[in-house]
Structure formats: structure tokens, C-alpha cells
Amino acid sequence: MRNHILVSGPVAWNTIVYLDRLPEPRPHMQFALEDFATVGGTSAGKALHLSGLGYEVSCFTVLGDDAASIHLRAALGAAGVELSGTTVPGPSERHLNLMTQAGERVSLYLSTPEFRKPDVQQFRSLATGAAALVMDLSETSRALLPHATSSGVPIWTDIHDYDGESEFHEPFIQAASFVFMNADGMPSPQSFMRARVEAGASAVVCTLGADGAIAFDADGLHRVRAVTTEIRDTNGAGDAFFAGFLDATLSGASTDGALAAAASQAVVALQSKHLHPAVETALP
């Protein structure tokens, strides 16, 4: 199924609160500019954008049996994302994101579901014939990496603000053909990016926020500028960028072409107050 992509990792039910400034570390009161509930989680963001680009997307995750899980199943299902994986008693993942209009964010984890060994057979079945496996950082994905590798399907991963030392990230980095990251944890990432390509990765991509992104592949270093747009909300822009690059790569684009497509796809998230515009109509 070349049109099918399997995404493994976290989804969350988020409360977004906009403030004129992030709270100072002292007792005080602030008035919110806006607040709303929405779909969150890096895997949900990637899955929503890939679905919007026309792929059949399965999202392998862990959900609780609470009200948040009901909202997530309804919203993601209506947006064309098939949820699979494990349901456990108790809460789903929930975040409280404090945001400013400048894009600053403090993310507070309100709850996380209990870890259970994933259903390997279900994962293998979903991975069979997929065009790509997106293995996002999570305990579930980490447990499934050997099975992802043995599937023979190209693995894509997003190591976010990797600092160059985290042991948790290492198996994802070793397994992936395509590695995405940002420069928050590693301000000078080019040596790491080059080393990964020399070790066998097809490409390593580092997003730089308003400064665009860079990529390293067998041909060397590539750059793309961010697309200028009016920003509604910055949540999910990196996941949209990831999805745009993946889609373009599967369509045969060069690294430069994939970077340009990724930058354009990021705008879809930046212009919406949700991870993807489809969530607006899909929310219960």
C-alpha cells in the first residue's frame, strides 16, 4: 500500500492558553487572552498533515479510557486518521500549553497513560506494505523499533531538541533513514548531521524556526528559508514541515524540492489555531 503510512507515537488532548507574556516564577495573577481545547501530540500532528496530503494514515498510540480519549478518537477519526494500538485503564495524555503570540511555549504534562507492552502483531500488520514508518519518540515506539527495522520499510524519526547525548534517542537515530530535529538542544548541529549521513542515513533535517531549515544528504548541505505568513499558532509547525518533506520525498523530489515543499506545508499549521485546519470541523 504505497499510499499508506504508519505513524507510531504520542497523541494528546491539549488545553491551549494564550497569555500576553509567560508567567514569572513568583505568585501572581494573569488574565488569559484566549483558551481552547484541541488535539495535540507530535504523532497526531504528523498524522493529520499526512492525511491532509492524501495518505491513508494509521496512528499507533496509547490511549486511556477517559473523556480525553473519546475526544481524540472522534476528532482524529473525522480527520481521516485511523487510531490503533493500546487502550489502558485511566487517563490519556493531556497537556496544558501556555503560549504567547510570539510563539513562546511552556508545556505542562497533566497526565500520561500507563505504559503497556505494545501489540507487536498489530504493528507488523499495519507496517506491511507501508510507504514509510514514522517512529516518534515514545516508550511504545522504542519497544517497536526492532520490528520496524525488520519490516524493511524506511524509518523516519523526529528527535526534536536532541542534545547529542541522550541515550533514549540513540536507538531511534540508529534505526532511521531520515532524521529530523531542531537546533534548540544542539545550536551547531551540522557535524552531527554529516556524521549520520556518513553512517548511512539518507538525510538529516534540522528546522530553525523563523530562519527556515537545513538538511544534509550525500550531496552535502541544503538550505531553505521559512515562508513568510501571518502566524495564528505555532503548535505543530514542525510536524507539518516533516509531513511535507516526507510527501515530497515519496513523490521523487530532490532534497531541495522536499525542503521547499516542507516549508510550504508548515504554513498550513501556522495559519490554523489547531495542528491542522481539519481539526476545526472535526472537534466534537
KALIN-V781130 format. One record per pair of residues at least 4 apart in sequence whose C-alpha atoms are under 8 Angstrom apart, sorted by sequence separation. I is the first residue (numbers start at 0). J is the second residue. D is the distance in whole Angstrom. If there is no record, write none. Layout:
BEGIN
I;J;D, I;J;D
END
This chain:
BEGIN
39;43;6, 40;44;6, 41;45;6, 42;46;6, 43;47;6, 44;48;6, 45;49;6, 46;50;6, 47;51;6, 48;52;6, 49;53;7, 50;54;5, 63;67;8, 64;68;6, 65;69;7, 66;70;6, 67;71;6, 68;72;6, 69;73;6, 70;74;6, 71;75;6, 72;76;6, 73;77;6, 74;78;6, 75;79;6, 76;80;5, 98;102;6, 99;103;5, 118;122;6, 119;123;6, 120;124;6, 121;125;6, 122;126;6, 123;127;6, 125;129;7, 136;140;6, 137;141;6, 138;142;6, 139;143;6, 140;144;6, 143;147;6, 144;148;6, 145;149;6, 146;150;6, 147;151;7, 148;152;7, 161;165;7, 165;169;7, 166;170;8, 168;172;6, 169;173;6, 170;174;6, 171;175;6, 181;185;8, 182;186;5, 188;192;6, 189;193;6, 190;194;6, 191;195;6, 192;196;7, 193;197;6, 194;198;6, 195;199;6, 196;200;4, 207;211;5, 208;212;7, 215;219;5, 216;220;7, 235;239;6, 236;240;6, 237;241;6, 238;242;6, 239;243;6, 240;244;6, 241;245;6, 242;246;6, 243;247;6, 244;248;6, 245;249;6, 246;250;6, 247;251;6, 248;252;5, 252;256;5, 253;257;6, 254;258;6, 255;259;6, 256;260;6, 257;261;6, 258;262;6, 259;263;6, 260;264;6, 261;265;6, 262;266;7, 263;267;7, 264;268;7, 265;269;6, 266;270;6, 267;271;7, 268;272;8, 271;275;6, 272;276;8, 274;278;7, 275;279;8, 276;280;8, 277;281;6, 278;282;6, 38;43;7, 39;44;7, 49;54;6, 50;55;6, 63;68;6, 64;69;8, 71;76;8, 75;80;5, 76;81;6, 98;103;6, 99;104;7, 135;140;6, 136;141;7, 147;152;7, 182;187;7, 195;200;6, 196;201;6, 206;211;6, 207;212;5, 215;220;5, 247;252;5, 248;253;7, 252;257;6, 268;273;7, 271;276;6, 273;278;6, 49;55;8, 50;56;6, 62;68;6, 75;81;7, 76;82;7, 98;104;5, 126;132;7, 134;140;6, 148;154;7, 172;178;7, 182;188;7, 196;202;6, 206;212;4, 207;213;8, 214;220;6, 215;221;6, 248;254;8, 268;274;6, 273;279;7, 22;29;8, 49;56;7, 75;82;8, 97;104;6, 98;105;7, 147;154;7, 161;168;7, 196;203;7, 205;212;6, 206;213;7, 213;220;7, 214;221;5, 268;275;5, 96;104;7, 97;105;5, 195;203;7, 204;212;7, 205;213;5, 213;221;6, 214;222;6, 267;275;7, 268;276;7, 96;105;6, 97;106;6, 204;213;6, 205;214;6, 213;222;4, 247;256;7, 248;257;6, 267;276;7, 46;56;6, 72;82;7, 96;106;4, 134;144;8, 158;168;7, 193;203;8, 204;214;4, 212;222;6, 213;223;6, 247;257;5, 18;29;8, 46;57;8, 95;106;6, 96;107;6, 192;203;6, 203;214;6, 204;215;7, 211;222;8, 212;223;5, 246;257;8, 18;30;7, 19;31;8, 46;58;7, 94;106;6, 95;107;5, 192;204;8, 202;214;7, 203;215;5, 211;223;6, 212;224;7, 245;257;7, 18;31;5, 19;32;7, 94;107;5, 95;108;6, 158;171;8, 202;215;6, 203;216;7, 211;224;4, 212;225;7, 244;257;5, 247;260;6, 17;31;6, 18;32;5, 94;108;5, 95;109;7, 158;172;8, 202;216;5, 210;224;6, 211;225;4, 243;257;7, 244;258;6, 247;261;8, 16;31;6, 17;32;5, 18;33;7, 43;58;7, 93;108;6, 94;109;5, 132;147;7, 156;171;7, 201;216;6, 202;217;8, 209;224;8, 210;225;6, 211;226;8, 243;258;8, 16;32;7, 17;33;5, 42;58;7, 92;108;8, 93;109;5, 94;110;7, 156;172;7, 200;216;8, 201;217;7, 209;225;6, 244;260;6, 16;33;6, 17;34;6, 92;109;7, 93;110;5, 188;205;8, 208;225;8, 243;260;5, 244;261;5, 15;33;8, 16;34;4, 92;110;5, 93;111;7, 243;261;4, 15;34;5, 16;35;7, 91;110;7, 92;111;4, 156;175;6, 161;180;7, 196;215;7, 242;261;7, 243;262;7, 14;34;7, 15;35;5, 90;110;6, 91;111;6, 92;112;6, 132;152;6, 134;154;7, 136;156;8, 154;174;7, 155;175;5, 158;178;7, 159;179;7, 160;180;6, 161;181;8, 196;216;6, 197;217;8, 240;260;8, 241;261;6, 243;263;8, 14;35;6, 15;36;6, 90;111;6, 91;112;5, 126;147;8, 131;152;6, 132;153;6, 133;154;6, 134;155;6, 135;156;6, 136;157;7, 154;175;5, 155;176;6, 156;177;6, 157;178;6, 158;179;6, 159;180;4, 160;181;5, 163;184;8, 196;217;7, 240;261;4, 243;264;5, 14;36;4, 15;37;8, 58;80;7, 60;82;7, 64;86;7, 90;112;6, 117;139;6, 130;152;7, 131;153;5, 132;154;5, 133;155;5, 134;156;5, 135;157;6, 136;158;7, 153;175;7, 154;176;6, 155;177;5, 156;178;5, 157;179;5, 158;180;5, 159;181;5, 160;182;6, 161;183;8, 162;184;4, 163;185;7, 178;200;8, 192;214;8, 193;215;6, 239;261;7, 240;262;6, 242;264;8, 243;265;8, 13;36;6, 14;37;6, 56;79;7, 57;80;6, 58;81;6, 59;82;6, 60;83;6, 61;84;6, 62;85;6, 63;86;5, 64;87;6, 67;90;8, 68;91;6, 89;112;7, 116;139;7, 123;146;7, 127;150;7, 129;152;7, 130;153;8, 131;154;6, 132;155;6, 133;156;6, 134;157;8, 135;158;8, 153;176;6, 154;177;7, 155;178;6, 156;179;6, 157;180;6, 158;181;8, 160;183;5, 161;184;5, 162;185;5, 176;199;7, 177;200;6, 180;203;8, 182;205;7, 192;215;6, 193;216;8, 240;263;8, 12;36;7, 13;37;5, 55;79;8, 56;80;5, 57;81;5, 58;82;5, 59;83;5, 60;84;5, 61;85;5, 62;86;5, 63;87;5, 64;88;6, 65;89;6, 67;91;6, 89;113;8, 114;138;7, 115;139;8, 119;143;7, 123;147;8, 126;150;7, 128;152;8, 131;155;7, 155;179;8, 160;184;5, 161;185;7, 176;200;5, 177;201;6, 178;202;7, 179;203;6, 180;204;6, 181;205;5, 182;206;7, 240;264;6, 12;37;6, 13;38;6, 55;80;7, 56;81;6, 57;82;6, 58;83;6, 59;84;5, 60;85;6, 61;86;6, 62;87;6, 63;88;6, 64;89;6, 65;90;6, 87;112;7, 114;139;7, 117;142;8, 160;185;7, 175;200;7, 176;201;5, 177;202;5, 178;203;5, 179;204;5, 180;205;5, 181;206;5, 182;207;6, 239;264;6, 240;265;5, 12;38;5, 13;39;5, 57;83;7, 58;84;8, 61;87;7, 63;89;5, 64;90;6, 65;91;7, 67;93;8, 87;113;7, 116;142;8, 117;143;8, 126;152;8, 144;170;8, 148;174;7, 176;202;7, 177;203;6, 178;204;6, 179;205;6, 180;206;6, 181;207;6, 189;215;8, 193;219;8, 239;265;5, 11;38;6, 12;39;6, 63;90;5, 64;91;7, 119;146;8, 123;150;7, 144;171;7, 177;204;8, 179;206;8, 238;265;8, 10;38;7, 11;39;5, 12;40;8, 47;75;8, 50;78;8, 62;90;8, 63;91;4, 87;115;8, 163;191;8, 237;265;7, 239;267;7, 10;39;6, 11;40;5, 50;79;6, 62;91;5, 63;92;8, 141;170;7, 236;265;5, 239;268;6, 10;40;4, 50;80;7, 61;91;8, 62;92;7, 85;115;8, 141;171;7, 144;174;7, 236;266;7, 9;40;6, 10;41;7, 47;78;7, 206;237;7, 236;267;8, 9;41;6, 10;42;6, 11;43;8, 43;75;8, 47;79;8, 85;117;7, 136;168;7, 223;255;8, 236;268;5, 8;41;8, 9;42;5, 10;43;5, 38;71;7, 47;80;7, 84;117;7, 85;118;7, 221;254;7, 222;255;7, 235;268;6, 236;269;6, 8;42;5, 9;43;7, 46;80;7, 84;118;7, 221;255;7, 234;268;7, 235;269;8, 7;42;7, 136;171;8, 223;258;6, 233;268;7, 234;269;7, 6;42;6, 38;74;8, 222;258;8, 223;259;6, 226;262;6, 232;268;7, 233;269;5, 38;75;8, 84;121;7, 134;171;8, 225;262;6, 226;263;6, 232;269;5, 84;122;8, 216;254;8, 224;262;8, 228;266;7, 231;269;6, 232;270;7, 234;272;8, 235;273;8, 236;274;8, 6;45;8, 223;262;8, 230;269;5, 231;270;5, 232;271;6, 234;273;7, 235;274;5, 6;46;7, 214;254;8, 226;266;7, 229;269;8, 230;270;5, 231;271;6, 232;272;5, 234;274;6, 235;275;8, 228;269;8, 229;270;7, 230;271;8, 231;272;6, 232;273;7, 228;270;8, 214;258;8, 212;258;8, 63;112;6, 4;54;7, 6;56;7, 8;58;7, 10;60;7, 62;112;6, 2;53;8, 3;54;6, 4;55;6, 5;56;6, 6;57;6, 7;58;6, 8;59;6, 9;60;6, 10;61;8, 61;112;7, 211;262;7, 2;54;5, 3;55;5, 4;56;5, 5;57;5, 6;58;5, 7;59;5, 8;60;5, 9;61;7, 2;55;6, 3;56;6, 4;57;7, 5;58;6, 6;59;6, 7;60;6, 61;114;8, 3;57;8, 5;59;7, 12;67;6, 39;94;8, 12;68;8, 12;70;8, 12;71;7, 11;71;7, 10;71;8, 179;241;7, 59;122;7, 57;125;8, 21;97;7, 21;98;7, 20;98;8, 21;99;7, 61;139;8, 12;91;8, 14;93;8, 16;95;7, 18;97;7, 20;99;6, 60;139;7, 11;91;7, 12;92;6, 13;93;6, 14;94;6, 15;95;6, 16;96;6, 17;97;6, 18;98;6, 19;99;6, 11;92;5, 12;93;5, 13;94;5, 14;95;5, 15;96;5, 16;97;5, 17;98;5, 18;99;5, 19;100;7, 10;92;7, 11;93;5, 12;94;7, 13;95;6, 14;96;6, 15;97;6, 16;98;6, 17;99;5, 18;100;8, 21;103;8, 9;92;8, 11;94;7, 13;96;7, 15;98;7, 17;100;7, 21;104;8, 21;105;8, 42;135;7, 41;135;8, 130;249;8, 5;125;7, 5;126;6, 4;126;8, 5;129;7, 3;128;8, 4;129;5, 7;132;8, 3;129;5, 4;130;6, 5;131;7, 6;132;6, 7;133;6, 8;134;7, 9;135;8, 1;128;7, 2;129;7, 3;130;6, 4;131;5, 5;132;5, 6;133;5, 7;134;5, 8;135;5, 9;136;8, 0;128;5, 1;129;6, 2;130;6, 3;131;8, 4;132;6, 5;133;6, 6;134;6, 7;135;6, 8;136;6, 9;137;7, 0;129;5, 1;130;5, 4;133;8, 6;135;7, 8;137;6, 0;130;7, 102;232;7, 8;139;7, 100;231;8, 102;233;6, 7;139;8, 8;140;6, 100;232;8, 7;140;6, 48;238;8, 44;235;6, 48;239;6, 45;238;5, 49;242;6, 41;235;7, 44;238;5, 45;239;6, 48;242;6, 49;243;8, 52;246;8, 44;239;7, 48;243;8, 42;238;8, 45;241;7, 41;238;6, 45;242;6, 49;246;7, 78;277;6, 78;278;7, 75;278;8, 78;281;6, 74;278;6, 77;281;5, 75;281;7, 74;281;5, 73;281;7, 74;282;5, 73;282;7, 74;283;7, 73;283;7, 70;282;7, 70;283;6, 51;277;8, 47;274;8, 48;275;7, 47;275;6, 44;274;6, 47;277;8, 44;275;7, 38;273;7, 39;274;7, 37;273;7, 38;274;7, 38;278;7, 37;278;8, 37;282;7
END
